[in-house]
């Protein structure tokens, strides 16, 4: 009984510490609040089931991100995407005022122009504060590759933001 109680406390601590970070990362991956909520919930469910496998509590964040990335990949394995006419799509941004919304749109547009090879390490560094070593571990790359991609991503992003290639 005591072991179960310790496991529950450890789990609750993980949820409390990392729920916000996982939600932000999942939302960045999915751009859909409901899918994000499901993805985070499934991530924590899998984490609960495998909690005894987490040897180092300091590695919990990277462990949870790995679970989330794999859950997101599973989502595409089992889902048939529906096609929609792009002319029927409307994007609403309810959370930003006009000035912040314009800046957000410019940054979002510039980020969307980066390839995933550059975008994903940048998001892991900026949103989660992962080090180059941690990002390399998450993405299965060597650290030098990650550092090069981060450098190039930041350089390309700066160029895009200052060159006027973003919507005004």
C-alpha positions as CSV (number, residue, x, y, z in Angstrom):
1,X,0.0,0.0,0.0
2,X,2.8,2.4,0.8
3,X,4.5,1.7,-2.5
4,X,1.3,2.7,-4.3
5,X,1.1,5.9,-2.3
6,X,4.7,6.8,-3.1
7,X,4.0,6.1,-6.8
8,X,0.9,8.3,-6.7
9,X,2.8,11.2,-5.1
10,X,5.6,10.9,-7.6
11,X,3.1,10.9,-10.4
12,X,1.1,13.9,-9.0
13,X,4.4,15.8,-8.7
14,X,5.2,15.1,-12.4
15,X,1.8,16.2,-13.5
16,X,2.0,19.4,-11.4
17,X,5.5,20.3,-12.6
18,X,5.2,19.5,-16.3
19,X,1.6,19.7,-17.4
20,X,1.9,23.2,-18.7
21,X,5.1,22.5,-20.6
22,X,3.7,19.4,-22.2
23,X,0.5,21.2,-23.1
24,X,2.4,24.0,-24.8
25,X,4.6,21.6,-26.7
26,X,1.6,19.4,-27.7
27,X,-0.3,22.5,-28.8
28,X,2.6,23.6,-30.9
29,X,2.6,20.1,-32.5
30,X,-1.1,19.9,-33.1
31,X,-2.5,23.4,-33.3
32,X,-5.8,22.0,-31.9
33,X,-6.8,22.4,-28.2
34,X,-8.9,19.2,-28.1
35,X,-6.3,17.1,-29.7
36,X,-3.7,18.7,-27.4
37,X,-5.7,17.8,-24.3
38,X,-6.1,14.2,-25.5
39,X,-2.5,13.9,-26.3
40,X,-1.3,15.3,-22.9
41,X,-3.8,13.0,-21.2
42,X,-2.6,9.9,-23.1
43,X,1.0,11.0,-22.3
44,X,0.3,11.1,-18.6
45,X,-1.6,7.8,-18.7
46,X,1.4,6.1,-20.4
47,X,3.7,7.8,-17.9
48,X,1.6,6.4,-15.0
49,X,1.8,2.9,-16.4
50,X,5.6,3.1,-16.9
51,X,6.4,5.2,-13.8
52,X,8.5,2.5,-12.2
53,X,10.8,2.6,-15.3
54,X,11.7,6.2,-14.5
55,X,15.0,5.8,-12.7
56,X,16.1,9.4,-12.5
57,X,13.5,12.0,-11.5
58,X,15.8,14.7,-13.1
59,X,15.2,13.1,-16.5
60,X,11.4,13.2,-16.1
61,X,10.9,16.1,-18.4
62,X,12.8,14.6,-21.3
63,X,11.1,11.3,-20.6
64,X,7.6,12.9,-20.7
65,X,8.5,14.8,-23.9
66,X,9.6,11.5,-25.5
67,X,6.3,9.9,-24.6
68,X,4.4,12.8,-26.0
69,X,6.3,12.8,-29.3
70,X,5.6,9.1,-29.6
71,X,1.9,9.5,-28.8
72,X,1.7,12.2,-31.4
73,X,3.3,9.9,-34.0
74,X,0.8,7.1,-33.0
75,X,-2.0,9.6,-33.7
76,X,-1.0,9.7,-37.4
77,X,-0.6,5.9,-37.6
78,X,-4.2,5.4,-36.7
79,X,-5.9,8.4,-38.2
80,X,-7.0,9.0,-41.7
81,X,-6.7,12.7,-42.5
82,X,-9.7,14.4,-44.1
83,X,-9.1,16.9,-46.9
84,X,-10.6,20.3,-46.8
85,X,-10.7,23.1,-49.3
86,X,-8.2,25.8,-48.1
87,X,-10.6,28.5,-49.2
88,X,-13.0,27.3,-46.5
89,X,-10.5,27.7,-43.7
90,X,-10.6,30.6,-41.3
91,X,-8.0,31.3,-38.7
92,X,-9.2,32.9,-35.5
93,X,-6.8,34.3,-32.9
94,X,-8.8,35.1,-29.8
95,X,-6.0,35.5,-27.3
96,X,-4.0,38.5,-28.8
97,X,-4.8,42.1,-29.1
98,X,-4.2,43.6,-32.6
99,X,-0.6,44.7,-32.1
100,X,0.4,41.5,-30.4
101,X,-1.6,39.6,-32.9
102,X,0.4,41.1,-35.8
103,X,3.7,40.3,-34.1
104,X,2.5,36.8,-33.3
105,X,1.4,36.3,-36.9
106,X,4.7,37.5,-38.2
107,X,6.6,35.2,-35.9
108,X,4.3,32.3,-36.6
109,X,4.7,32.8,-40.4
110,X,8.4,33.0,-40.1
111,X,8.5,29.9,-38.0
112,X,6.3,28.1,-40.5
113,X,8.8,28.9,-43.2
114,X,11.6,26.9,-41.4
115,X,12.0,23.3,-42.2
116,X,11.1,20.8,-39.4
117,X,14.8,20.0,-39.1
118,X,15.4,23.5,-37.8
119,X,12.0,24.2,-36.2
120,X,11.8,21.3,-33.8
121,X,15.2,21.8,-32.1
122,X,14.4,25.5,-31.8
123,X,11.1,24.9,-30.1
124,X,12.6,22.4,-27.7
125,X,15.2,24.9,-26.7
126,X,12.9,28.0,-26.6
127,X,9.8,26.5,-25.1
128,X,11.3,23.9,-22.8
129,X,14.8,25.2,-22.2
130,X,16.4,22.0,-23.2
131,X,20.2,22.0,-23.6
132,X,21.9,20.9,-26.8
133,X,22.7,17.5,-25.2
134,X,19.0,17.0,-24.2
135,X,17.7,18.0,-27.6
136,X,20.2,15.6,-29.2
137,X,18.9,12.8,-27.0
138,X,15.3,13.7,-27.7
139,X,15.8,13.8,-31.5
140,X,18.3,11.0,-31.8
141,X,21.0,13.3,-33.2
142,X,24.5,14.2,-32.1
143,X,25.0,17.4,-30.2
144,X,27.0,19.1,-33.0
145,X,24.2,18.5,-35.5
146,X,21.7,20.0,-33.0
147,X,23.9,23.0,-32.3
148,X,24.3,23.7,-36.0
149,X,20.6,23.4,-36.6
150,X,19.9,25.8,-33.7
151,X,22.3,28.3,-35.1
152,X,20.9,28.1,-38.6
153,X,17.3,28.2,-37.3
154,X,18.0,31.4,-35.4
155,X,19.8,33.0,-38.3
156,X,17.0,32.1,-40.8
157,X,14.4,33.3,-38.3
158,X,16.2,36.6,-37.8
159,X,16.6,37.0,-41.6
160,X,12.9,36.3,-42.2
161,X,11.7,38.7,-39.5
162,X,13.9,41.6,-40.7
163,X,13.6,41.0,-44.5
164,X,10.0,41.7,-44.8
165,X,9.1,38.2,-45.9
166,X,6.5,38.0,-43.2
167,X,3.0,39.4,-43.6
168,X,2.5,42.9,-42.5
